[in-house]
């Protein structure tokens, strides 16, 4: 999870960008913070998906085979 301070900084930079614009250094900082945020978000989502089973209204497992294969691969490690 990204720290509260970093999320606040992302928001501060976005607000400043809308109001008055950012310096080149601030733009670079914003780019790096956003990349870190997206990396963390994707990692979290991927982790959650490894624990998902999709069941239809009849109670049948309809989890996509690609996801089942990835889940099986991770269980081996």
Residue pairs with C-beta under 8 A, 6 or more apart in sequence:
1 40
1 44
2 36
2 37
2 40
6 33
6 36
6 37
7 37
9 29
9 33
10 30
10 33
10 34
10 37
13 22
13 26
13 29
13 30
13 33
14 30
16 22
16 26
17 26
17 30
22 30
49 67
50 70
50 71
50 74
52 63
52 67
53 61
53 63
54 61
54 62
54 63
54 64
55 61
55 62
56 62
